[in-house]
Amino acid sequence: FRKALSIDPQNFYAHQNLGLLLAHNHRFFEAESHFREALRFKATKDKALSSMCILLVQMGRYEEALDFCEQLPCNAPPEAKEALRFLQTDGRCGWE
């Protein structure tokens, strides 16, 4: 993904997928940076919105996460909807 970004720094898919990989490896701040870039470069931002919502919940940044989660479309992935429900009920079960 980094090679793709060296060729095209505005590659939505490279930013999104690198962000997912980094988040999976608990490199949350780096992942956040790539998700934010993905949000800047893609008109249909649903996947990046979902990723940011989930990541920010995992990082404990609930107010920020809510801003992203509230923008999710009706057909958002189940894990993003779960993150939104978590934020709306203000619970922490399952995210620590």
N, C-alpha and C positions, 0 to 999 in steps of 0.2 A: 504494500500500500504506500509505503514511503517513496518508493521509486516512481509510482504513478503520480504522486503529489509533486515530485521533483520535475516531472514532465508537464503536469497540469495542476497547479496549486488550487484551482477551483473545481477539482473533480469531487463532486458530491459523494459518489459511491466510495471513493478511497477514504475520504474523511469519515463517512459513516461507518464503514467497516473497520477502519483502524480504531475508531472510537470504541466500537464493540469489543474488539480484541483487547484493547487497553483496559477497559472496564472489567472484562472477564479476568484479567490478571491483577485486579485491584489497583490499577494505576489511574485512579479516579480523576485527578486534576488534569492529567494529559488527555484522558478520554473526553472530559468536559470541553476542553479546547477544540477538539476535532468535531464534536457534536455541534458546537456553536458555529464553527466554520460551515458545516454541512447545512445548517439552517440558513446561512447567508446566501448560499449558492443554488438552492433548489426551490423552484416554485411550489412543487408539491412536497411539503415538509413533514408529512405524517410520520414517516419512520424516524426522522431526526427528533421530532417532538416527543414521540414515545420513548426514545432512548434517553433524552434529557430528563423527562419525567421520572423514569425509573432510576437513573443514575443519581439524581439529586435526592430522591427519597433514600437511596442506599447511603448517601453521604450525610443524611440527617438534616439537609437543607430544605425543610418542609415548605416554607413560605415560597421560596423560589420554585420548587417543584410544582406547587399548586398553580402558579402562573402558566407553566408549560402544559400541565395536565388538563387545565380547563380549555385549552385550545385544541385538544384531541378531537378528531372526527368520530362519528358514531361507529365506524368500522375499525376503531383502534384495536390493536392486539390485546388479548385477554390480560397479559401481564401489566400493560399500561392502564387498563381499566381497573385492575386490582390496586395499582398504585394510587389512582384517583380516589377509589373508595376508601383506601387507607387514610388518605389525607383528609377526606371529608368527615370521617369518623374520629379523626385525631388519635388514632391508636398506633401502637408500634409493633404489634404482634407479627412475627414473621419477617421483619425487615432488619433485625439486629444480628 
